[in-house]
Amino acid sequence: MSLTLTDVTRIANLAQLEMDQAQTADMLDKLNGIFALAEQMKTVDTEGVAPLSHPLANAMQVALRLREDAATEPNRREEYQQVAPKTEDGLYLVPKVIE
């Protein structure tokens, strides 16, 4: 996948960024470089490779101590939503910002 100058200009507009022609061209090169790297990474054979819990877990050769995944804060959703302009079913309602 690769982007065009038109794509980068539209993305910048949606993100409300002002970019001149030189910045747009530079950003196009950088974004296409990221996409090229992602395509290159997709070609790597990972069959039989177990996922790591931490990027250095295999190199450190030590078991990582992980904390128990438990909620430690009380649920204060209703209290927080009382001051919100609009809510529905526990969700905040916001105006549409994407074209």
Residue pairs with C-beta under 8 A, 6 or more apart in sequence:
1 35
1 39
2 32
2 35
2 36
3 11
3 28
3 31
3 32
3 35
4 28
5 24
5 25
5 28
8 19
8 24
8 27
8 28
8 31
9 19
9 24
12 18
12 19
12 24
12 27
14 98
14 99
19 27
52 58
53 64
53 66
54 64
57 64
77 90
81 87
81 90
81 92
84 92
85 93
86 92
86 93
86 94
87 93
